[in-house]
């Protein structure tokens, strides 16, 4: 909308000076037509893809309208002859490009209006199904191509009998009269497009604005007396605006869809990797992290005196695991109910996460058990972290809907040893947890630094 507003404002300011001659720049026209052709063709392709995904005959019609716009830009360049290309495909009189341009700026608004024409739903569905098929697409493109080709051949055949619209670089009075008729047609088409697009999608409304911008193209052509005047340059610049309006809207929409898709992907990833109650990692996600830590942690750790690794070439890994279990949690569920138990679990997980280091990971291992992954952490350091977790959880009562509840945790720790896999480290931490419980709970117990797993 800002783009269209800026163009309209510039048009209003420049309108009194439309007939002022500007420096002749032959390279401008081929560059302008190339931009129009590419932008309109891309718009047609994007509209067609949108039609195939969402259906709706209006989108198919708009795709055809922009294909028509692209082909007319190509046709206009060929009719202009050597000012655009060294290959003169359509050897024609000077008025032929003007007639092609007028046909171009009449056919496109009418095609957009035809696409936005209110229709009954049932016929639309049947026609849309046909148009979505490859044969339907080819047939539609052939119709558009045939229409442009027929108009071009007609102008080439009868150009000697058509009124002269340009002499040298100056437009005749007849040219302005014909342009006035085209301007009237465009104004009516723009009004209909704006009215009919109010109850349809955003892209259709932008197409209606493109028709409105096309009105200013023709208006500048009416106000300019010759080629390479200010009005002529603004009119050709307006062709680029018309070609790019819907393209910009479609690209913006695709960007919005991508952002929403990315946000939904992040939400789904969060739901699939995090426990909904405790916001800790799920068991599956936790094992993925643990596998990565096991494979990537290669910092050497001290090997006890007299011990040797089974394979000297095997990398020695450094990380620890802490198995955390809430003491007598079953009693909480039995006495207060599972809703209160869930409140205790969620708060215990939150307290544990606040006590961990920035690179540590905690996940729900099962029930009231949590597993903490401590990368690059020797057993002595892991004991310090575990003590912080234990004291952080048990330092204050848990505020629940059933009142304050006192609860402690027991923690078992183990560090990886040469030759161990993930399962062996978890097994050692689990055995250490049982020893902590047997010793009276509310304490941490570390597995012995024995390189041979049980």
VEXDREN-2710 file (C-alpha; in Angstrom, 1 decimal):
% VEXDREN-2710
k/r/px/py/pz
1/UNK/0.0/0.0/0.0
2/UNK/2.9/2.4/0.8
3/UNK/4.4/1.5/-2.6
4/UNK/1.2/2.5/-4.4
5/UNK/0.7/5.6/-2.3
6/UNK/4.3/6.8/-3.1
7/UNK/3.7/6.2/-6.8
8/UNK/0.4/8.1/-6.8
9/UNK/2.0/11.0/-4.9
10/UNK/4.8/11.2/-7.4
11/UNK/2.3/11.1/-10.2
12/UNK/0.3/14.0/-8.8
13/UNK/3.4/16.1/-8.4
14/UNK/4.9/15.3/-11.8
15/UNK/1.6/15.5/-13.8
16/UNK/2.0/19.2/-14.7
17/UNK/5.4/18.5/-16.2
18/UNK/4.5/15.3/-18.1
19/UNK/5.2/16.9/-21.5
20/UNK/8.7/18.1/-20.6
21/UNK/11.3/16.3/-22.8
22/UNK/13.9/14.3/-21.0
23/UNK/17.3/13.0/-22.2
24/UNK/16.8/10.2/-24.7
25/UNK/18.0/6.9/-23.1
26/UNK/17.6/4.0/-25.6
27/UNK/18.7/1.5/-23.0
28/UNK/15.8/2.4/-20.7
29/UNK/13.1/0.6/-22.7
30/UNK/14.7/-2.8/-23.0
31/UNK/15.6/-2.8/-19.3
32/UNK/12.1/-1.7/-18.4
33/UNK/10.4/-4.3/-20.5
34/UNK/12.7/-7.0/-19.3
35/UNK/11.8/-6.1/-15.7
36/UNK/8.1/-6.0/-16.5
37/UNK/8.2/-9.4/-18.3
38/UNK/10.1/-11.1/-15.5
39/UNK/8.0/-9.7/-12.7
40/UNK/4.7/-10.4/-14.5
41/UNK/5.7/-13.9/-15.4
42/UNK/6.8/-14.6/-11.8
43/UNK/3.5/-13.2/-10.5
44/UNK/1.6/-15.5/-12.9
45/UNK/3.6/-18.5/-11.8
46/UNK/3.0/-17.7/-8.1
47/UNK/-0.7/-17.1/-8.6
48/UNK/-1.0/-20.4/-10.4
49/UNK/0.8/-22.2/-7.6
50/UNK/-1.6/-20.5/-5.1
51/UNK/-4.5/-21.6/-7.3
52/UNK/-3.3/-25.2/-7.3
53/UNK/-3.0/-25.2/-3.5
54/UNK/-6.1/-23.3/-2.6
55/UNK/-8.4/-23.5/-5.6
56/UNK/-10.6/-20.7/-6.6
57/UNK/-11.2/-19.6/-10.2
58/UNK/-10.3/-16.0/-9.4
59/UNK/-6.7/-17.0/-8.8
60/UNK/-6.6/-18.9/-12.0
61/UNK/-8.0/-15.8/-13.8
62/UNK/-5.5/-13.5/-12.2
63/UNK/-2.7/-15.8/-13.2
64/UNK/-3.9/-15.6/-16.8
65/UNK/-4.2/-11.8/-16.6
66/UNK/-0.5/-11.5/-15.5
67/UNK/0.6/-14.0/-18.1
68/UNK/-1.2/-11.7/-20.6
69/UNK/0.7/-8.7/-19.1
70/UNK/4.0/-10.5/-19.5
71/UNK/3.4/-11.5/-23.1
72/UNK/2.2/-8.0/-24.1
73/UNK/5.4/-6.6/-22.6
74/UNK/7.4/-9.0/-24.8
75/UNK/5.1/-8.2/-27.8
76/UNK/5.6/-4.4/-27.3
77/UNK/9.4/-4.8/-27.2
78/UNK/9.3/-6.8/-30.5
79/UNK/7.0/-4.2/-32.1
80/UNK/9.3/-1.4/-31.1
81/UNK/12.0/-2.9/-33.2
82/UNK/15.6/-1.8/-33.1
83/UNK/15.1/0.5/-30.2
84/UNK/14.7/-2.7/-28.1
85/UNK/16.6/-5.4/-29.9
86/UNK/19.0/-5.8/-32.9
87/UNK/16.6/-8.4/-34.2
88/UNK/13.5/-6.8/-35.7
89/UNK/10.9/-9.5/-35.4
90/UNK/8.0/-7.3/-36.2
91/UNK/9.0/-4.9/-39.0
92/UNK/6.2/-2.4/-38.6
93/UNK/5.4/1.3/-38.8
94/UNK/6.0/3.7/-36.0
95/UNK/2.4/3.6/-34.8
96/UNK/2.3/-0.2/-34.3
97/UNK/4.1/-0.1/-30.9
98/UNK/1.5/2.5/-29.7
99/UNK/-1.4/0.3/-30.8
100/UNK/0.2/-2.7/-29.1
101/UNK/0.7/-0.6/-25.9
102/UNK/-2.9/0.5/-26.0
103/UNK/-4.2/-3.0/-26.5
104/UNK/-1.9/-4.1/-23.6
105/UNK/-3.3/-1.5/-21.2
106/UNK/-6.9/-2.3/-22.3
107/UNK/-6.7/-6.1/-22.1
108/UNK/-5.0/-6.4/-18.7
109/UNK/-7.6/-4.4/-16.7
110/UNK/-10.4/-6.2/-18.5
111/UNK/-8.8/-9.6/-17.7
112/UNK/-8.5/-8.7/-14.0
113/UNK/-12.1/-7.6/-13.9
114/UNK/-13.1/-10.8/-15.6
115/UNK/-11.2/-12.8/-13.0
116/UNK/-12.9/-10.9/-10.1
117/UNK/-16.4/-11.1/-11.6
118/UNK/-18.8/-12.5/-9.0
119/UNK/-19.8/-16.1/-9.9
120/UNK/-21.9/-19.0/-8.6
121/UNK/-19.8/-21.4/-6.5
122/UNK/-20.9/-24.7/-8.3
123/UNK/-19.6/-23.8/-11.8
124/UNK/-16.4/-22.4/-10.3
125/UNK/-15.6/-25.7/-8.7
126/UNK/-15.9/-27.8/-11.9
127/UNK/-14.0/-25.3/-14.0
128/UNK/-11.3/-25.0/-11.3
129/UNK/-10.8/-28.7/-11.3
130/UNK/-10.2/-28.7/-15.0
131/UNK/-7.9/-25.7/-14.8
132/UNK/-5.8/-27.3/-12.1
133/UNK/-4.9/-30.2/-14.3
134/UNK/-1.8/-30.0/-16.6
135/UNK/-3.9/-30.0/-19.7
136/UNK/-6.1/-27.3/-18.3
137/UNK/-3.0/-25.2/-17.5
138/UNK/-1.6/-25.7/-21.0
139/UNK/-5.0/-24.9/-22.5
140/UNK/-5.3/-21.7/-20.5
141/UNK/-1.8/-20.6/-21.4
142/UNK/-2.4/-21.4/-25.1
143/UNK/-5.6/-19.2/-25.0
144/UNK/-3.6/-16.2/-23.6
145/UNK/-0.7/-16.7/-26.0
146/UNK/-3.1/-17.1/-28.9
147/UNK/-5.0/-13.9/-27.9
148/UNK/-1.8/-11.8/-27.8
149/UNK/-0.5/-13.4/-31.1
150/UNK/-3.8/-12.7/-32.8
151/UNK/-3.8/-9.0/-31.8
152/UNK/-0.2/-8.7/-32.9
153/UNK/-0.8/-10.3/-36.3
154/UNK/-3.8/-8.1/-36.8
155/UNK/-1.8/-4.9/-36.1
156/UNK/1.0/-6.0/-38.4
157/UNK/-1.5/-6.8/-41.3
158/UNK/-3.5/-3.7/-41.0
159/UNK/-0.9/-1.2/-39.8
160/UNK/-0.9/0.7/-43.1
161/UNK/-4.7/1.3/-42.7
162/UNK/-4.7/2.3/-39.1
163/UNK/-4.7/6.0/-38.0
164/UNK/-1.2/7.4/-37.5
165/UNK/-0.6/7.8/-33.8
166/UNK/3.0/9.0/-33.8
167/UNK/5.2/11.1/-36.2
168/UNK/8.8/10.8/-35.3
169/UNK/8.8/11.0/-31.5
170/UNK/5.6/13.1/-31.2
171/UNK/2.1/11.7/-30.6
172/UNK/-0.7/12.9/-32.8
173/UNK/-4.1/14.1/-31.7
174/UNK/-5.6/10.8/-32.7
175/UNK/-3.3/9.0/-30.3
176/UNK/-4.5/11.2/-27.4
177/UNK/-8.1/10.5/-28.4
178/UNK/-7.6/6.8/-28.4
179/UNK/-5.6/7.0/-25.1
180/UNK/-8.6/8.9/-23.7
181/UNK/-10.9/6.0/-24.6
182/UNK/-8.5/3.5/-23.0
183/UNK/-8.2/5.7/-19.9
184/UNK/-12.0/5.6/-19.6
185/UNK/-12.1/1.8/-19.9
186/UNK/-9.3/1.5/-17.3
187/UNK/-11.2/3.8/-14.9
188/UNK/-14.3/1.7/-15.1
189/UNK/-12.3/-1.5/-14.8
190/UNK/-10.5/-0.1/-11.7
191/UNK/-13.8/0.9/-10.1
192/UNK/-15.3/-2.5/-10.7
193/UNK/-12.1/-4.3/-9.5
194/UNK/-12.0/-2.3/-6.3
195/UNK/-15.7/-3.0/-5.5
196/UNK/-15.6/-6.7/-6.3
197/UNK/-12.3/-7.3/-4.5
198/UNK/-13.6/-6.0/-1.1
199/UNK/-15.2/-9.4/-0.2
200/UNK/-12.4/-11.7/-1.4
201/UNK/-8.8/-12.3/-0.5
202/UNK/-5.8/-10.0/0.0
203/UNK/-4.2/-10.9/-3.3
204/UNK/-7.3/-10.1/-5.2
205/UNK/-7.4/-6.6/-3.5
206/UNK/-3.8/-6.0/-4.5
207/UNK/-4.7/-7.0/-8.1
208/UNK/-7.4/-4.3/-8.0
209/UNK/-4.8/-1.8/-6.9
210/UNK/-2.6/-2.9/-9.8
211/UNK/-5.4/-2.0/-12.1
212/UNK/-5.7/1.4/-10.4
213/UNK/-2.0/2.0/-10.9
214/UNK/-2.5/1.1/-14.6
215/UNK/-4.9/4.0/-14.9
216/UNK/-2.0/6.4/-14.0
217/UNK/0.1/4.7/-16.7
218/UNK/-2.5/5.7/-19.3
219/UNK/-3.0/9.1/-17.8
220/UNK/0.7/9.9/-18.2
221/UNK/0.6/8.7/-21.7
222/UNK/-2.3/11.1/-22.4
223/UNK/-0.4/14.0/-20.8
224/UNK/2.8/13.4/-22.6
225/UNK/3.3/14.8/-26.1
226/UNK/6.2/12.7/-27.2
227/UNK/8.4/9.8/-26.4
228/UNK/11.2/10.2/-23.9
229/UNK/9.3/13.0/-22.1
230/UNK/8.8/12.9/-18.3
231/UNK/5.3/11.5/-18.7
232/UNK/6.5/8.8/-21.1
233/UNK/9.2/7.7/-18.6
234/UNK/6.7/7.8/-15.7
235/UNK/4.2/5.8/-17.8
236/UNK/6.8/3.1/-18.5
237/UNK/7.8/3.1/-14.8
238/UNK/4.2/2.6/-13.9
239/UNK/4.3/-0.6/-16.0
240/UNK/6.9/-1.9/-13.5
241/UNK/4.7/-0.9/-10.6
242/UNK/1.7/-2.7/-12.0
243/UNK/3.8/-5.8/-12.6
244/UNK/5.3/-5.8/-9.2
245/UNK/2.4/-4.9/-6.9
246/UNK/0.9/-8.4/-6.6
247/UNK/4.4/-10.0/-6.7
248/UNK/5.4/-8.0/-3.6
249/UNK/2.1/-8.9/-1.9
250/UNK/2.7/-12.6/-2.7
251/UNK/6.3/-12.5/-1.5
252/UNK/5.2/-10.8/1.7
253/UNK/2.5/-13.4/2.2
254/UNK/5.0/-16.2/1.6
255/UNK/7.3/-14.6/4.2
256/UNK/4.4/-14.4/6.7
257/UNK/3.5/-18.1/6.0
258/UNK/7.2/-19.0/6.5
259/UNK/7.3/-17.2/9.8
260/UNK/4.1/-18.8/11.0
261/UNK/5.4/-22.2/9.8
262/UNK/8.7/-21.7/11.7
263/UNK/6.8/-20.7/14.8
264/UNK/4.6/-23.7/14.6
265/UNK/7.6/-25.9/14.0
266/UNK/9.2/-24.5/17.1
267/UNK/6.1/-25.2/19.1
268/UNK/5.8/-28.7/17.8
269/UNK/9.5/-29.3/18.6
270/UNK/9.0/-27.9/22.1
271/UNK/6.0/-30.2/22.6
272/UNK/7.8/-33.3/21.3
273/UNK/11.1/-32.7/23.2
274/UNK/9.8/-31.3/26.5
275/UNK/7.6/-32.8/29.2
276/UNK/4.4/-30.8/29.4
277/UNK/4.2/-31.0/33.2
278/UNK/7.8/-30.2/34.2
279/UNK/9.1/-28.4/31.1
280/UNK/12.1/-30.7/31.3
281/UNK/13.3/-32.8/28.4
282/UNK/11.4/-35.9/27.5
283/UNK/13.1/-39.3/27.9
284/UNK/13.6/-39.6/24.1
285/UNK/15.0/-36.1/23.8
286/UNK/17.2/-36.6/26.9
287/UNK/18.8/-39.7/25.3
288/UNK/19.5/-37.7/22.1
289/UNK/21.3/-35.1/24.2
290/UNK/23.1/-37.8/26.1
291/UNK/24.3/-39.5/23.0
292/UNK/25.6/-36.3/21.5
293/UNK/27.5/-35.5/24.8
294/UNK/28.9/-39.0/24.9
295/UNK/30.1/-38.8/21.3
296/UNK/31.4/-35.2/21.5
297/UNK/33.0/-35.0/24.9
298/UNK/36.6/-35.9/24.3
299/UNK/38.5/-34.0/27.0
300/UNK/40.9/-36.3/28.8
301/UNK/40.2/-37.3/32.4
302/UNK/42.5/-38.7/35.0
303/UNK/42.8/-42.5/35.0
304/UNK/43.3/-44.0/38.4
305/UNK/46.8/-45.4/39.1
306/UNK/47.2/-49.0/38.0
307/UNK/44.2/-48.8/35.6
308/UNK/44.5/-49.1/31.8
309/UNK/41.9/-48.6/29.1
310/UNK/41.0/-51.6/27.1
311/UNK/41.8/-49.8/23.9
312/UNK/44.5/-47.2/23.8
313/UNK/43.0/-45.7/20.6
314/UNK/39.6/-45.2/22.1
315/UNK/38.8/-41.6/23.1
316/UNK/38.4/-40.9/26.8
317/UNK/35.2/-39.0/27.5
318/UNK/34.4/-36.6/30.4
319/UNK/30.9/-36.1/31.6
320/UNK/28.7/-37.2/34.6
321/UNK/25.1/-38.2/35.2
322/UNK/22.9/-37.5/38.2
323/UNK/19.8/-39.6/38.9
324/UNK/17.4/-37.6/41.0
325/UNK/14.5/-39.2/42.8
326/UNK/11.9/-37.5/45.0
327/UNK/11.7/-39.2/48.4
328/UNK/8.4/-40.7/49.4
329/UNK/6.7/-39.1/46.4
330/UNK/4.2/-42.0/46.3
331/UNK/2.9/-40.9/49.7
332/UNK/2.2/-37.4/48.4
333/UNK/0.1/-38.8/45.6
334/UNK/-1.7/-41.3/47.9
335/UNK/-2.4/-38.6/50.5
336/UNK/-3.1/-35.5/48.5
337/UNK/-4.0/-36.8/45.1
338/UNK/-2.2/-36.7/41.7
339/UNK/-3.1/-33.0/41.0
340/UNK/-1.1/-32.0/44.1
341/UNK/1.6/-34.4/43.1
342/UNK/1.8/-32.8/39.7
343/UNK/2.3/-29.4/41.4
344/UNK/5.1/-30.8/43.5
345/UNK/6.8/-32.4/40.4
346/UNK/6.6/-29.2/38.4
347/UNK/8.1/-27.1/41.3
348/UNK/10.8/-29.7/42.0
349/UNK/11.9/-29.6/38.4
350/UNK/12.0/-25.8/38.3
351/UNK/14.1/-25.7/41.5
352/UNK/16.5/-28.3/40.1
353/UNK/16.9/-26.3/36.8
354/UNK/17.8/-23.2/38.8
355/UNK/20.5/-25.1/40.6
356/UNK/22.2/-26.4/37.4
357/UNK/25.0/-24.9/35.4
358/UNK/24.2/-23.2/32.1
359/UNK/25.3/-26.1/29.9
360/UNK/23.6/-28.9/32.0
361/UNK/20.4/-30.7/30.8
362/UNK/17.7/-32.3/32.9
363/UNK/15.0/-34.6/31.7
364/UNK/12.2/-36.6/33.1
365/UNK/13.5/-40.2/33.2
366/UNK/10.2/-41.7/34.5
367/UNK/7.6/-41.0/37.2
368/UNK/9.3/-38.9/39.9
369/UNK/12.8/-39.6/38.6
370/UNK/14.9/-37.1/36.7
371/UNK/18.2/-37.6/34.9
372/UNK/20.7/-34.7/34.8
373/UNK/23.4/-34.6/32.1
374/UNK/26.6/-32.8/33.2
375/UNK/28.9/-32.3/30.3
376/UNK/32.6/-31.8/30.9
377/UNK/32.2/-32.5/34.6
378/UNK/34.3/-34.8/36.7
379/UNK/32.7/-36.8/39.5
380/UNK/34.0/-34.4/42.2
381/UNK/32.4/-31.4/40.4
382/UNK/29.2/-33.4/39.8
383/UNK/28.9/-34.0/43.5
384/UNK/29.0/-30.2/44.1
385/UNK/26.3/-29.7/41.5
386/UNK/24.2/-32.5/42.9
387/UNK/24.4/-31.0/46.4
388/UNK/23.1/-27.7/45.1
389/UNK/20.2/-29.5/43.4
390/UNK/19.4/-31.5/46.6
391/UNK/19.5/-28.4/48.9
392/UNK/17.6/-26.3/46.3
393/UNK/14.8/-28.7/46.2
394/UNK/14.5/-29.5/49.9
395/UNK/15.4/-26.0/51.2
396/UNK/11.7/-24.9/51.4
397/UNK/8.3/-26.5/51.6
398/UNK/6.3/-26.9/48.4
399/UNK/3.3/-24.5/48.2
400/UNK/0.4/-26.5/46.8
401/UNK/-3.4/-26.2/46.8
402/UNK/-3.4/-28.7/49.7
403/UNK/-1.0/-26.6/51.7
404/UNK/2.8/-26.6/52.2
405/UNK/4.5/-30.0/51.7
406/UNK/7.9/-30.9/52.9
407/UNK/9.9/-33.1/50.4
408/UNK/13.5/-34.1/49.9
409/UNK/15.4/-35.9/47.1
410/UNK/18.0/-38.5/46.8
411/UNK/20.6/-38.3/44.1
412/UNK/22.9/-40.9/42.6
413/UNK/26.0/-39.9/40.5
414/UNK/28.3/-41.6/38.1
415/UNK/31.0/-40.3/35.7
416/UNK/31.9/-42.0/32.4
417/UNK/35.0/-44.2/32.5
418/UNK/37.1/-45.6/29.6
419/UNK/35.3/-48.3/27.8
420/UNK/31.8/-47.3/29.1
421/UNK/28.8/-46.6/27.0
422/UNK/25.7/-44.5/27.9
423/UNK/23.9/-47.5/29.4
424/UNK/26.8/-48.3/31.7
425/UNK/26.9/-44.7/33.0
426/UNK/23.2/-44.7/33.7
427/UNK/23.4/-48.1/35.4
428/UNK/26.1/-46.8/37.7
429/UNK/24.1/-43.7/38.6
430/UNK/21.0/-45.8/39.2
431/UNK/22.9/-48.1/41.6
432/UNK/24.4/-45.0/43.4
433/UNK/20.8/-43.7/43.8
434/UNK/19.7/-46.9/45.5
435/UNK/22.7/-46.6/47.9
436/UNK/21.6/-43.0/48.8
437/UNK/18.1/-44.2/49.6
438/UNK/19.4/-47.2/51.6
439/UNK/21.6/-44.7/53.6
440/UNK/18.5/-42.8/54.7
441/UNK/17.5/-40.6/51.7
442/UNK/18.0/-36.8/51.4
443/UNK/21.6/-37.3/50.3
444/UNK/23.9/-37.7/47.3
445/UNK/25.9/-40.9/46.6
446/UNK/28.6/-41.3/44.0
447/UNK/29.5/-44.4/42.1
448/UNK/33.0/-45.7/42.8
449/UNK/35.7/-44.8/40.2
450/UNK/35.9/-48.4/38.9
451/UNK/36.5/-48.5/35.1
452/UNK/34.6/-51.9/34.9
453/UNK/30.8/-51.4/34.8
454/UNK/28.6/-53.8/36.7
END
